[in-house]
């Protein structure tokens, strides 16, 4: 498997692209790649280590000590499956759901809010919108005990940091 087939084609490299995830990833981690499944590979600007941001679970972890180490580790089918989710990308492609430039797959109803990991629960989404909304949702629910009923989620319009433009879900 050529892992590059599972990376989104994007021109999204603006620093602001990950603003809604800074609460979790801090200032050192920078966008390296976005997978077609909507997760993010990050590069540490201070030591060149590579990190994986699972935007569904809101987890970030170091996966390689360098780019060369990443190239070696991504060849392992298990690692590629975890970091790139080829079964989801390939399954959605069979349903004619193929992200174009600056797009990725995104959940219609996020699992953290009760959605299912099911082919009917995916849509193609702009990468900036996907990362902004998922980061805002995870930040709002991260400290809630499991099973807490979520009655209200407020989403600030992507790219409008500091403005009072909100979308409401639920």
DSSP file (Angstrom, degrees, kcal/mol; ACC not computed):
  #  RESIDUE AA STRUCTURE BP1 BP2  ACC     N-H-->O    O-->H-N    N-H-->O    O-->H-N    TCO  KAPPA ALPHA  PHI   PSI    X-CA   Y-CA   Z-CA
    1    1 A X              0   0    0      0, 0.0     2,-0.8     0, 0.0     3,-0.1   0.000 360.0 360.0 360.0 129.9    0.0    0.0    0.0
    2    2 A X    >   -     0   0    0      1,-0.2     3,-2.0     2,-0.0     4,-0.2  -0.825 360.0-155.3 -90.2 110.0    1.3    3.4   -0.9
    3    3 A X  G >  S+     0   0    0     -2,-0.8     3,-2.1     1,-0.3    -1,-0.2   0.763  86.3  72.7 -59.6 -26.0    0.4    5.6    2.1
    4    4 A X  G >  S+     0   0    0      1,-0.3     3,-1.3     2,-0.2    -1,-0.3   0.756  84.4  68.0 -63.0 -23.1    0.4    8.7   -0.1
    5    5 A X  G <  S+     0   0    0     -3,-2.0    -1,-0.3     1,-0.2    -2,-0.2   0.660  99.6  51.3 -67.8 -14.6   -2.8    7.5   -1.7
    6    6 A X  G <  S+     0   0    0     -3,-2.1    30,-2.7    -4,-0.2    31,-0.4   0.267  88.7  97.5-108.0   9.1   -4.6    8.1    1.7
    7    7 A X  B <  S-A   35   0A   0     -3,-1.3    28,-0.3    28,-0.3     2,-0.1  -0.827  77.7-117.0 -98.0 137.2   -3.3   11.7    2.2
    8    8 A X        -     0   0    0     26,-3.1     2,-0.8    -2,-0.4    26,-0.4  -0.422  21.9-121.1 -69.9 144.5   -5.6   14.5    1.3
    9    9 A X        +     0   0    0     91,-0.2    93,-3.8    94,-0.2    94,-0.4  -0.796  52.6 161.7 -84.5 113.9   -4.5   16.9   -1.4
   10   10 A X        -     0   0    0     -2,-0.8    91,-0.1    91,-0.2    24,-0.0  -0.978  50.6-168.1-142.5 149.7   -4.4   20.2    0.3
   11   11 A X        +     0   0    0     -2,-0.4     2,-1.2     3,-0.0     3,-0.2   0.250  59.4 121.5-108.3   5.5   -3.1   23.7    0.2
   12   12 A X        +     0   0    0      1,-0.2    -2,-0.0     5,-0.0    90,-0.0  -0.586  20.0 130.5 -72.5  98.5   -4.2   24.3    3.8
   13   13 A X        +     0   0    0     -2,-1.2    -1,-0.2    17,-0.0    18,-0.1   0.280  27.2 130.9-129.6   4.7   -1.0   25.2    5.5
   14   14 A X    >   -     0   0    0     -3,-0.2     3,-1.6     1,-0.1     4,-0.3  -0.292  65.7-125.0 -62.3 145.0   -2.1   28.3    7.3
   15   15 A X  G >  S+     0   0    0      1,-0.3     3,-1.1     2,-0.2    -1,-0.1   0.845 110.4  61.8 -55.9 -35.1   -1.1   28.4   11.0
   16   16 A X  G >  S+     0   0    0      1,-0.2     3,-2.0     2,-0.2     4,-0.4   0.640  78.0  87.9 -69.5 -15.5   -4.8   29.0   11.7
   17   17 A X  G <  S+     0   0    0     -3,-1.6    -1,-0.2     1,-0.3     3,-0.2   0.827  98.7  34.4 -54.8 -34.0   -5.8   25.7   10.3
   18   18 A X  G X> S+     0   0    0     -3,-1.1     3,-2.3    -4,-0.3     4,-0.6   0.194  81.9 115.4-107.1  15.1   -5.2   24.0   13.7
   19   19 A X  G X4 S+     0   0    0     -3,-2.0     3,-1.1     1,-0.3     4,-0.3   0.866  75.3  54.8 -53.3 -40.0   -6.4   26.9   15.9
   20   20 A X  G 34 S+     0   0    0     -4,-0.4    -1,-0.3     1,-0.2   119,-0.2   0.440 110.0  48.0 -78.8   3.1   -9.3   24.9   17.3
   21   21 A X  G X> S+     0   0    0     -3,-2.3     4,-2.7     2,-0.1     3,-1.9   0.372  78.7  98.1-116.0  -1.1   -6.9   22.1   18.3
   22   22 A X  H <X S+     0   0    0     -3,-1.1     4,-1.8    -4,-0.6    -2,-0.1   0.805  73.6  68.2 -59.8 -28.4   -4.2   24.2   20.1
   23   23 A X  H 34 S+     0   0    0     -4,-0.3    -1,-0.3     1,-0.2    -2,-0.1   0.792 116.2  25.7 -58.8 -27.4   -5.9   23.4   23.4
   24   24 A X  H <4 S+     0   0    0     -3,-1.9    -2,-0.2     2,-0.1    -1,-0.2   0.799 129.2  37.8-104.6 -40.5   -4.6   19.8   22.8
   25   25 A X  H  X S-     0   0    0     -4,-2.7     4,-0.6    -7,-0.2     3,-0.2   0.631  90.9-148.5 -95.2 -13.8   -1.6   20.0   20.6
   26   26 A X  T  <  -     0   0    0     -4,-1.8    -1,-0.2    -5,-0.3     3,-0.2  -0.118  38.3 -63.2  72.5-175.5    0.1   23.2   21.9
   27   27 A X  T  4 S+     0   0    0      1,-0.2    -1,-0.2     3,-0.0    -5,-0.0   0.711 121.5  64.2 -84.5 -21.0    2.2   25.6   19.8
   28   28 A X  T  4 S+     0   0    0     -3,-0.2    17,-2.3    16,-0.1     2,-0.4   0.795  82.6  84.4 -77.0 -28.3    5.1   23.3   18.7
   29   29 A X  E  <  -B   44   0B   0     -4,-0.6     2,-0.3    15,-0.2    15,-0.2  -0.634  61.1-172.9 -84.3 128.2    3.1   20.9   16.6
   30   30 A X  E     -B   43   0B   0     13,-2.6    13,-2.7    -2,-0.4     2,-0.1  -0.850  33.6 -88.4-119.7 152.7    2.4   22.1   13.0
   31   31 A X  E     +B   42   0B   0     -2,-0.3    11,-0.2    11,-0.2     3,-0.1  -0.363  48.1 159.4 -59.3 128.6    0.3   20.7   10.2
   32   32 A X  E     -     0   0B   0      9,-2.3     2,-0.3     1,-0.5    10,-0.2   0.694  65.5 -13.3-112.6 -59.6    2.3   18.2    8.1
   33   33 A X  E     -B   41   0B   0      8,-2.0     8,-3.2   -24,-0.0    -1,-0.5  -0.982  51.0-145.1-142.3 154.2   -0.5   16.1    6.3
   34   34 A X  E     -B   40   0B   0    -26,-0.4   -26,-3.1    -2,-0.3     6,-0.2  -0.979  25.9-133.0-113.8 133.6   -4.2   15.6    6.6
   35   35 A X  B >   -A    7   0A   0      4,-3.0     3,-2.0    -2,-0.4   -28,-0.3  -0.479  20.8-116.3 -80.6 157.8   -5.5   12.1    5.8
   36   36 A X  T 3  S+     0   0    0    -30,-2.7    69,-3.2     1,-0.3   -29,-0.1   0.767 118.5  62.2 -62.1 -23.7   -8.4   11.6    3.5
   37   37 A X  T 3  S-     0   0    0    -31,-0.4    -1,-0.3    47,-0.3    67,-0.1   0.511 122.7-107.7 -80.0  -4.9  -10.1   10.1    6.6
   38   38 A X  S <  S+     0   0    0     -3,-2.0     2,-0.1     1,-0.3    -2,-0.1   0.455  78.0 123.9  96.7   1.5   -9.8   13.5    8.3
   39   39 A X        -     0   0    0     44,-0.1    -4,-3.0    15,-0.1     2,-0.4  -0.441  53.0-125.3 -88.6 171.3   -7.1   12.8   10.9
   40   40 A X  E     -BC  34  53B   0     13,-2.1    13,-3.1    -6,-0.2     2,-0.5  -0.944  10.0-153.1-128.3 137.0   -3.9   14.8   11.0
   41   41 A X  E     -BC  33  52B   0     -8,-3.2    -9,-2.3    -2,-0.4    -8,-2.0  -0.932  26.8-164.9-101.6 128.0   -0.1   14.1   10.9
   42   42 A X  E     -BC  31  51B   0      9,-3.2     9,-2.7    -2,-0.5     2,-0.4  -0.822  12.7-146.6-116.5 151.0    1.8   16.8   12.7
   43   43 A X  E     -BC  30  50B   0    -13,-2.7   -13,-2.6    -2,-0.3     2,-0.6  -0.971  18.9-128.9-118.6 132.5    5.5   17.7   12.8
   44   44 A X  E  >  -B   29   0B   0      5,-3.0     4,-2.3    -2,-0.4     3,-0.3  -0.695  13.8-152.0 -79.4 120.1    7.1   19.1   15.9
   45   45 A X  T  4 S+     0   0    0    -17,-2.3    -1,-0.2    -2,-0.6   -16,-0.1   0.690  90.1  51.4 -68.7 -18.1    8.9   22.3   14.8
   46   46 A X  T  4 S+     0   0    0    -18,-0.1    -1,-0.2     1,-0.1   -17,-0.0   0.792 129.8   9.1 -91.3 -28.7   11.6   21.9   17.5
   47   47 A X  T  4 S-     0   0    0     -3,-0.3    -2,-0.2     2,-0.1    -1,-0.1   0.388  92.0-118.3-134.7   4.4   12.8   18.3   17.0
   48   48 A X     <  +     0   0    0     -4,-2.3    19,-0.1     1,-0.2    -3,-0.1   0.576  59.4 151.5  68.9  11.7   11.2   17.1   13.7
   49   49 A X        -     0   0    0     -5,-0.2    -5,-3.0    17,-0.1     2,-0.4  -0.361  41.9-126.9 -69.8 157.5    9.2   14.3   15.5
   50   50 A X  E     -CD  43  64B   0     14,-2.3    13,-2.6    -7,-0.2    14,-1.8  -0.893  24.9-170.6-111.9 136.8    5.9   13.2   13.9
   51   51 A X  E     -CD  42  62B   0     -9,-2.7    -9,-3.2    -2,-0.4     2,-0.5  -0.904  15.5-137.1-127.3 152.7    2.6   13.1   15.8
   52   52 A X  E     -CD  41  61B   0      9,-3.1     9,-1.9    -2,-0.3     2,-0.6  -0.947  10.0-160.4-113.5 126.7   -0.8   11.7   15.0
   53   53 A X  E     -CD  40  60B   0    -13,-3.1   -13,-2.1    -2,-0.5     2,-0.9  -0.929   4.1-159.0-107.5 111.1   -4.0   13.6   15.9
   54   54 A X  E  >> - D   0  59B   0      5,-3.0     4,-2.0    -2,-0.6     5,-1.5  -0.802   6.7-170.3 -86.4 104.6   -7.1   11.4   16.0
   55   55 A X  T  45S+     0   0    0     -2,-0.9    -1,-0.2     1,-0.2    83,-0.1   0.658  80.2  58.0 -77.1 -14.3   -9.8   14.0   15.5
   56   56 A X  T  45S+     0   0    0      1,-0.1    -1,-0.2     3,-0.1    56,-0.2   0.905 120.2  26.1 -77.0 -43.1  -12.6   11.6   16.3
   57   57 A X  T  45S-     0   0    0      2,-0.1    -2,-0.2    -3,-0.1    -1,-0.1   0.628 102.6-123.7 -94.7 -16.5  -11.2   10.7   19.8
   58   58 A X  T  <5 +     0   0    0     -4,-2.0     2,-0.4     1,-0.3    -3,-0.2   0.930  62.6 139.3  71.2  46.1   -9.3   13.9   20.5
   59   59 A X  E   < -D   54   0B   0     -5,-1.5    -5,-3.0     2,-0.0     2,-0.4  -0.973  33.4-169.2-125.6 136.4   -6.0   12.2   21.1
   60   60 A X  E     +D   53   0B   0     -2,-0.4     2,-0.3    -7,-0.2    -7,-0.2  -0.987  14.3 167.6-123.8 137.0   -2.6   13.2   20.0
   61   61 A X  E     -D   52   0B   0     -9,-1.9    -9,-3.1    -2,-0.4     2,-0.4  -0.998  39.3-109.3-147.6 147.6    0.5   11.0   20.3
   62   62 A X  E     +D   51   0B   0     -2,-0.3   -11,-0.3   -11,-0.3     3,-0.1  -0.624  35.1 172.3 -74.0 130.8    4.0   10.9   19.0
   63   63 A X  E     +     0   0B   0    -13,-2.6     2,-0.3    -2,-0.4   -12,-0.2   0.539  61.6  21.1-117.2 -13.1    4.3    8.2   16.4
   64   64 A X  E     -D   50   0B   0    -14,-1.8   -14,-2.3     1,-0.1    -1,-0.3  -0.991  57.8-138.9-155.8 149.6    7.8    8.7   15.0
   65   65 A X  S    S-     0   0    0     -2,-0.3     2,-0.3   -16,-0.2    -1,-0.1   0.653  88.9  -4.3 -83.0 -16.2   11.1   10.4   16.1
   66   66 A X  S  > S-     0   0    0    -17,-0.1     4,-2.2     1,-0.1   -16,-0.2  -0.955  79.4 -92.1-161.7 173.5   11.7   11.8   12.6
   67   67 A X  H  > S+     0   0    0     -2,-0.3     4,-2.5     2,-0.2     5,-0.2   0.906 125.9  51.0 -62.8 -41.2   10.4   11.9    9.0
   68   68 A X  H  > S+     0   0    0      1,-0.2     4,-1.6     2,-0.2    -1,-0.2   0.902 109.4  50.1 -63.7 -40.9   12.7    9.0    8.1
   69   69 A X  H  > S+     0   0    0      2,-0.2     4,-2.5     1,-0.2    -1,-0.2   0.884 109.9  51.4 -64.2 -38.5   11.4    7.0   11.1
   70   70 A X  H  X S+     0   0    0     -4,-2.2     4,-2.8     2,-0.2     5,-0.2   0.936 106.0  54.4 -61.6 -47.2    7.8    7.8   10.0
   71   71 A X  H  < S+     0   0    0     -4,-2.5     4,-0.4     1,-0.2    -1,-0.2   0.863 112.6  44.6 -56.3 -36.9    8.6    6.5    6.5
   72   72 A X  H >< S+     0   0    0     -4,-1.6     3,-0.7    -5,-0.2     4,-0.3   0.918 115.3  46.0 -72.1 -45.3    9.8    3.2    8.0
   73   73 A X  H >< S+     0   0    0     -4,-2.5     3,-1.3     1,-0.2     6,-0.3   0.803 103.1  62.3 -72.3 -30.2    6.9    2.9   10.5
   74   74 A X  T 3< S+     0   0    0     -4,-2.8     6,-0.2     1,-0.3    -1,-0.2   0.700  90.1  70.4 -71.1 -17.5    4.1    3.7    8.0
   75   75 A X  T <  S+     0   0    0     -3,-0.7     2,-0.4    -4,-0.4    -1,-0.3   0.724  76.9  94.9 -70.2 -20.5    5.1    0.6    5.9
   76   76 A X  S <> S-     0   0    0     -3,-1.3     4,-2.6    -4,-0.3     5,-0.2  -0.617  77.1-141.4 -72.1 123.9    3.7   -1.6    8.8
   77   77 A X  H  > S+     0   0    0     -2,-0.4     4,-2.3     1,-0.2    -1,-0.2   0.850  99.6  53.7 -58.0 -37.9    0.1   -2.4    7.8
   78   78 A X  H  > S+     0   0    0      2,-0.2     4,-2.0     1,-0.2    -1,-0.2   0.926 110.4  45.8 -64.9 -44.3   -1.1   -2.1   11.3
   79   79 A X  H  > S+     0   0    0     -6,-0.3     4,-2.8     2,-0.2     5,-0.3   0.937 112.7  50.2 -63.1 -46.4    0.3    1.4   11.7
   80   80 A X  H  X>S+     0   0    0     -4,-2.6     4,-2.4    -6,-0.2     5,-0.6   0.895 110.1  51.8 -59.2 -39.9   -1.0    2.5    8.3
   81   81 A X  H  X5S+     0   0    0     -4,-2.3     4,-1.0    -5,-0.2    -1,-0.2   0.896 113.6  43.1 -63.9 -40.7   -4.5    1.2    9.3
   82   82 A X  H  <5S+     0   0    0     -4,-2.0    -2,-0.2     1,-0.2    -1,-0.2   0.915 122.5  36.1 -70.3 -44.2   -4.5    3.1   12.5
   83   83 A X  H  <5S+     0   0    0     -4,-2.8    -2,-0.2    -5,-0.2    -3,-0.2   0.759 131.2  24.8 -86.3 -25.9   -3.1    6.4   11.2
   84   84 A X  H  <5S-     0   0    0     -4,-2.4   -47,-0.3    -5,-0.3     5,-0.2   0.578  83.2-143.6-117.4 -14.4   -4.7    6.5    7.7
   85   85 A X    >X< +     0   0    0     -4,-1.0     4,-2.1    -5,-0.6     3,-0.8   0.920  25.4 176.8  49.8  55.4   -7.9    4.4    8.0
   86   86 A X  H 3> S+     0   0    0     -6,-0.3     4,-3.2     1,-0.2     5,-0.3   0.811  73.1  61.9 -60.6 -30.4   -7.7    2.9    4.5
   87   87 A X  H 3> S+     0   0    0      2,-0.2     4,-1.8     1,-0.2    -1,-0.2   0.879 108.5  42.7 -64.9 -35.5  -10.7    0.7    5.1
   88   88 A X  H <> S+     0   0    0     -3,-0.8     4,-2.7     2,-0.2     5,-0.2   0.937 116.4  46.9 -72.4 -47.6  -12.9    3.7    5.6
   89   89 A X  H  X S+     0   0    0     -4,-2.1     4,-2.0     1,-0.2    -2,-0.2   0.932 116.5  44.1 -60.7 -47.1  -11.4    5.7    2.7
   90   90 A X  H  X S+     0   0    0     -4,-3.2     4,-1.7     2,-0.2    -1,-0.2   0.900 113.5  51.5 -65.8 -40.3  -11.6    2.7    0.3
   91   91 A X  H  X S+     0   0    0     -4,-1.8     4,-0.6    -5,-0.3    -2,-0.2   0.913 111.7  45.8 -62.9 -43.2  -15.1    1.9    1.5
   92   92 A X  H ><>S+     0   0    0     -4,-2.7     5,-2.4     1,-0.2     3,-0.8   0.850 107.6  58.2 -69.4 -33.4  -16.4    5.4    1.0
   93   93 A X  H ><5S+     0   0    0     -4,-2.0     3,-2.0     1,-0.3    -1,-0.2   0.873  99.7  58.2 -62.8 -36.1  -14.6    5.5   -2.5
   94   94 A X  H 3<5S+     0   0    0     -4,-1.7    -1,-0.3     1,-0.3    -2,-0.2   0.749 104.0  52.7 -63.6 -22.3  -16.7    2.5   -3.5
   95   95 A X  T <<5S-     0   0    0     -3,-0.8    -1,-0.3    -4,-0.6    -2,-0.2   0.132 126.4-104.8 -96.0  18.3  -19.8    4.7   -2.7
   96   96 A X  T < 5S+     0   0    0     -3,-2.0     2,-0.8     1,-0.2    -3,-0.2   0.789  80.1 135.8  61.5  31.2  -18.4    7.4   -5.0
   97   97 A X      < +     0   0    0     -5,-2.4     2,-0.5    -8,-0.1    -1,-0.2  -0.825  21.2 155.8-109.9  90.9  -17.3    9.5   -2.0
   98   98 A X        -     0   0    0     -2,-0.8    26,-0.1    -5,-0.1     6,-0.0  -0.958  40.2-127.5-121.5 114.5  -13.8   10.7   -3.0
   99   99 A X        -     0   0    0     -2,-0.5   -90,-0.1   -63,-0.1     3,-0.1  -0.327  23.6-153.5 -60.7 137.6  -12.4   13.9   -1.4
  100  100 A X    >   -     0   0    0      1,-0.2     3,-1.7     4,-0.1   -91,-0.2  -0.213  48.8 -40.0 -93.6-169.5  -11.1   16.5   -3.8
  101  101 A X  T 3  S+     0   0    0      1,-0.3    -1,-0.2    -2,-0.1   -91,-0.2  -0.303 132.5   9.4 -58.3 135.5   -8.5   19.1   -3.2
  102  102 A X  T 3  S+     0   0    0    -93,-3.8    25,-2.3     1,-0.2     2,-0.3   0.722 111.6 106.9  64.9  25.2   -8.8   20.7    0.3
  103  103 A X  E <   +E  126   0C   0     -3,-1.7     2,-0.3   -94,-0.4    -1,-0.2  -0.913  39.5 171.5-129.5 158.3  -11.4   18.1    1.3
  104  104 A X  E     -E  125   0C   0     21,-2.3    21,-2.9    -2,-0.3     2,-0.2  -0.921  42.5 -82.9-149.0 173.0  -11.6   15.0    3.6
  105  105 A X  E     +E  124   0C   0    -69,-3.2     2,-0.3    -2,-0.3    19,-0.2  -0.603  49.2 179.9 -78.7 145.9  -14.2   12.6    4.9
  106  106 A X  E     -E  123   0C   0     17,-2.4    17,-2.4    -2,-0.2     2,-0.2  -0.991  31.0-103.4-146.6 149.7  -16.0   13.9    8.0
  107  107 A X  E     -E  122   0C   0     -2,-0.3     3,-0.3    15,-0.2    15,-0.2  -0.544  14.9-154.7 -74.1 138.4  -18.7   12.5   10.2
  108  108 A X  S    S+     0   0    0     13,-2.5     2,-0.5     1,-0.3    -1,-0.2   0.913  97.8  23.1 -71.9 -46.8  -22.2   13.9    9.8
  109  109 A X  S    S-     0   0    0     12,-0.4    -1,-0.3     7,-0.2     5,-0.1  -0.926  99.0-129.3-120.8 100.9  -23.0   13.0   13.4
  110  110 A X    > > -     0   0    0     -2,-0.5     5,-2.2    -3,-0.3     3,-1.9  -0.164   9.6-128.2 -56.2 139.2  -19.8   12.8   15.3
  111  111 A X  G > 5S+     0   0    0      1,-0.3     3,-2.1     3,-0.2    -1,-0.1   0.833 108.5  64.0 -55.6 -34.1  -19.3    9.6   17.4
  112  112 A X  G 3 5S+     0   0    0      1,-0.3    -1,-0.3   -56,-0.2    -2,-0.1   0.731 106.3  45.8 -63.4 -19.9  -18.5   11.7   20.5
  113  113 A X  G < 5S-     0   0    0     -3,-1.9    -1,-0.3    36,-0.0    -2,-0.2   0.137 137.7 -82.3-108.1  17.2  -22.1   12.9   20.2
  114  114 A X  T < 5S+     0   0    0     -3,-2.1    -3,-0.2     1,-0.3    -2,-0.1   0.423  82.9 141.0 102.0  -0.7  -23.6    9.5   19.6
  115  115 A X      < -     0   0    0     -5,-2.2    -1,-0.3     1,-0.1     2,-0.3  -0.319  46.0-122.7 -72.3 159.8  -23.0    9.0   15.9
  116  116 A X        -     0   0    0      2,-0.1     2,-1.5    -2,-0.0    -7,-0.2  -0.716  15.2-117.8-102.8 151.5  -22.0    5.7   14.5
  117  117 A X        +     0   0    0     -2,-0.3     2,-0.3    -6,-0.1     5,-0.0  -0.738  69.3 132.3 -85.5  92.1  -19.0    4.7   12.4
  118  118 A X  S >  S-     0   0    0     -2,-1.5     3,-2.5     1,-0.1     4,-0.1  -0.983  71.1-112.2-145.2 145.8  -21.1    3.7    9.5
  119  119 A X  G >  S+     0   0    0     -2,-0.3     3,-1.0     1,-0.3    -1,-0.1   0.814 116.3  56.9 -52.6 -33.1  -20.9    4.5    5.7
  120  120 A X  G 3  S+     0   0    0      1,-0.2    -1,-0.3    -3,-0.0    -3,-0.1   0.567  97.1  64.8 -76.1  -6.7  -24.1    6.5    5.8
  121  121 A X  G <  S+     0   0    0     -3,-2.5   -13,-2.5   -13,-0.1   -12,-0.4   0.164  86.9  89.1-103.1  18.2  -22.6    8.8    8.5
  122  122 A X  E <   +E  107   0C   0     -3,-1.0     2,-0.3   -15,-0.2   -15,-0.2  -0.868  46.0 173.2-114.7 150.1  -19.8   10.3    6.4
  123  123 A X  E     -E  106   0C   0    -17,-2.4   -17,-2.4    -2,-0.3     2,-0.4  -0.943  38.4-103.4-140.7 164.4  -19.8   13.3    4.1
  124  124 A X  E     +E  105   0C   0     -2,-0.3     2,-0.3   -19,-0.2   -19,-0.2  -0.796  48.4 179.8 -89.3 134.5  -17.1   15.1    2.2
  125  125 A X  E     -E  104   0C   0    -21,-2.9   -21,-2.3    -2,-0.4     2,-0.2  -0.958  36.3 -96.9-138.5 149.9  -16.1   18.3    4.0
  126  126 A X  E  >  -E  103   0C   0     -2,-0.3     4,-2.9   -23,-0.2   -23,-0.3  -0.471  37.9-128.1 -60.8 134.7  -13.7   21.2    3.6
  127  127 A X  H  > S+     0   0    0    -25,-2.3     4,-2.7     1,-0.2     5,-0.3   0.901 106.5  50.4 -58.1 -45.5  -10.6   20.4    5.6
  128  128 A X  H  > S+     0   0    0    -26,-0.3     4,-2.2     1,-0.2    -1,-0.2   0.916 113.6  45.5 -60.7 -43.7  -10.6   23.7    7.5
  129  129 A X  H  > S+     0   0    0      2,-0.2     4,-2.8     1,-0.2     5,-0.3   0.931 113.0  51.1 -65.0 -45.7  -14.3   23.3    8.4
  130  130 A X  H  X S+     0   0    0     -4,-2.9     4,-2.3     1,-0.2     5,-0.3   0.935 114.0  42.9 -56.8 -49.7  -13.7   19.7    9.5
  131  131 A X  H  X S+     0   0    0     -4,-2.7     4,-1.9    -5,-0.2    -1,-0.2   0.875 115.3  49.7 -68.2 -37.2  -10.8   20.5   11.7
  132  132 A X  H  X S+     0   0    0     -4,-2.2     4,-2.2    -5,-0.3    -2,-0.2   0.962 114.7  41.8 -66.4 -51.8  -12.5   23.6   13.2
  133  133 A X  H  X S+     0   0    0     -4,-2.8     4,-2.5     1,-0.2     5,-0.2   0.929 116.2  48.1 -64.7 -45.8  -15.8   21.9   14.1
  134  134 A X  H  X S+     0   0    0     -4,-2.3     4,-2.5    -5,-0.3     5,-0.2   0.905 112.7  49.5 -64.0 -39.8  -14.2   18.7   15.4
  135  135 A X  H  X S+     0   0    0     -4,-1.9     4,-2.0    -5,-0.3    -1,-0.2   0.893 111.9  47.8 -64.6 -40.1  -11.7   20.6   17.5
  136  136 A X  H  X S+     0   0    0     -4,-2.2     4,-1.7     2,-0.2    -2,-0.2   0.907 112.7  48.4 -68.2 -41.4  -14.4   22.8   19.0
  137  137 A X  H  X S+     0   0    0     -4,-2.5     4,-1.5     1,-0.2    -2,-0.2   0.956 112.9  47.0 -63.1 -50.1  -16.7   19.8   19.8
  138  138 A X  H  X S+     0   0    0     -4,-2.5     4,-1.4     1,-0.2    -1,-0.2   0.876 109.9  53.7 -62.2 -37.5  -13.9   17.8   21.5
  139  139 A X  H  < S+     0   0    0     -4,-2.0     4,-0.3     1,-0.2    -1,-0.2   0.889 109.6  48.9 -63.4 -38.0  -12.8   20.8   23.5
  140  140 A X  H  < S+     0   0    0     -4,-1.7    -1,-0.2     1,-0.2    -2,-0.2   0.789 120.9  33.2 -73.8 -27.2  -16.3   21.3   24.8
  141  141 A X  H >< S+     0   0    0     -4,-1.5     3,-1.8     1,-0.1    -1,-0.2   0.486  86.9 100.8-107.1  -3.4  -16.9   17.7   25.8
  142  142 A X  T 3< S+     0   0    0     -4,-1.4    -1,-0.1     1,-0.3    -2,-0.1   0.773  87.7  41.4 -58.1 -31.2  -13.4   16.6   26.9
  143  143 A X  T 3  S+     0   0    0     -4,-0.3    -1,-0.3    -3,-0.2     2,-0.2   0.389  88.6 110.9 -99.9   3.8  -14.0   16.9   30.6
  144  144 A X  S <  S-     0   0    0     -3,-1.8     3,-0.1     1,-0.1    -3,-0.0  -0.558  74.1-111.0 -79.2 141.9  -17.5   15.4   30.7
  145  145 A X    >   -     0   0    0     -2,-0.2     3,-1.8     1,-0.1    -1,-0.1  -0.377  46.8 -85.6 -66.3 149.7  -17.9   12.0   32.4
  146  146 A X  T 3  S+     0   0    0      1,-0.2    -1,-0.1    -2,-0.0     3,-0.1  -0.263 115.9  26.3 -54.6 139.6  -18.8    9.1   30.1
  147  147 A X  T 3  S+     0   0    0      1,-0.3    -1,-0.2    -3,-0.1     2,-0.2   0.389  81.6 149.9  88.0  -3.8  -22.5    8.8   29.4
  148  148 A X    <   -     0   0    0     -3,-1.8     2,-0.4     1,-0.1    -1,-0.3  -0.434  50.5-122.0 -64.0 131.2  -23.2   12.5   30.0
  149  149 A X        -     0   0    0     -2,-0.2     2,-0.7    -3,-0.1    -1,-0.1  -0.626  22.6-147.5 -74.8 127.6  -26.2   13.7   28.0
  150  150 A X        +     0   0    0     -2,-0.4     3,-0.1     1,-0.1    -1,-0.0  -0.874  24.6 169.9-102.7 115.3  -25.1   16.6   25.8
  151  151 A X        +     0   0    0     -2,-0.7     2,-0.3     1,-0.3    -1,-0.1   0.688  62.9  25.4 -98.2 -21.8  -27.9   19.0   25.2
  152  152 A X        -     0   0    0      2,-0.0     2,-0.4    16,-0.0    -1,-0.3  -0.959  52.4-179.3-153.3 126.1  -26.1   21.9   23.5
  153  153 A X  E     -F  169   0D   0     16,-1.8    16,-2.1    -2,-0.3     2,-0.5  -0.992  14.8-155.3-123.0 132.7  -22.9   22.4   21.5
  154  154 A X  E     -F  168   0D   0     -2,-0.4     2,-0.5    14,-0.2    14,-0.2  -0.935   7.8-166.5-111.2 129.5  -21.9   25.8   20.2
  155  155 A X  E     -F  167   0D   0     12,-3.2    12,-3.8    -2,-0.5     2,-0.3  -0.963  11.7-144.2-120.0 123.0  -19.7   26.0   17.2
  156  156 A X  E     -F  166   0D   0     -2,-0.5    10,-0.2    10,-0.3   -20,-0.1  -0.644  38.7 -95.4 -81.7 140.5  -17.9   29.2   16.2
  157  157 A X    >   -     0   0    0      8,-2.1     3,-1.8    -2,-0.3     6,-0.2  -0.321  49.5-101.4 -56.8 129.4  -17.7   29.8   12.5
  158  158 A X  T 3  S+     0   0    0      1,-0.3    -1,-0.1     2,-0.1   -29,-0.1  -0.239 106.6  18.8 -55.2 137.7  -14.3   28.5   11.2
  159  159 A X  T 3  S+     0   0    0   -143,-0.2    -1,-0.3   -31,-0.1    -2,-0.1   0.535  99.6  99.5  81.0   6.3  -11.8   31.3   10.6
  160  160 A X    X   +     0   0    0     -3,-1.8     3,-2.4     5,-0.1     5,-0.3  -0.179  50.9 174.0-117.6  40.1  -13.7   33.7   12.8
  161  161 A X  T 3  S+     0   0    0      1,-0.3     3,-0.1    -5,-0.1    -3,-0.0  -0.189  70.9  12.6 -50.7 131.6  -11.7   33.5   16.0
  162  162 A X  T 3  S+     0   0    0      1,-0.3    -1,-0.3     3,-0.0     2,-0.2   0.276 101.6 113.3  85.7 -12.3  -12.9   36.0   18.6
  163  163 A X  S <  S-     0   0    0     -3,-2.4     2,-0.4    -6,-0.2    -1,-0.3  -0.518  72.2-123.0 -89.3 161.8  -16.1   36.9   16.7
  164  164 A X        +     0   0    0     -2,-0.2     2,-0.7    -3,-0.1    -3,-0.1  -0.331  65.5 126.9-101.9  50.7  -19.6   36.1   18.1
  165  165 A X        +     0   0    0     -2,-0.4    -8,-2.1    -5,-0.3     2,-0.4  -0.926  36.4 174.7-107.6 109.8  -20.8   34.0   15.1
  166  166 A X  E     -F  156   0D   0     -2,-0.7     2,-0.4   -10,-0.2   -10,-0.3  -0.899  26.0-154.7-122.7 145.2  -22.0   30.6   16.4
  167  167 A X  E     -F  155   0D   0    -12,-3.8   -12,-3.2    -2,-0.4     2,-0.4  -0.891  21.4-143.8-106.4 146.3  -23.8   27.6   15.0
  168  168 A X  E     -F  154   0D   0     -2,-0.4     2,-0.4   -14,-0.2   -14,-0.2  -0.932  13.6-170.4-117.0 137.6  -25.8   25.5   17.4
  169  169 A X  E      F  153   0D   0    -16,-2.1   -16,-1.8    -2,-0.4    -2,-0.0  -0.949 360.0 360.0-120.4 144.5  -26.2   21.7   17.3
  170  170 A X              0   0    0     -2,-0.4    -1,-0.1   -18,-0.2    -2,-0.0   0.406 360.0 360.0  81.7 360.0  -28.6   19.7   19.4
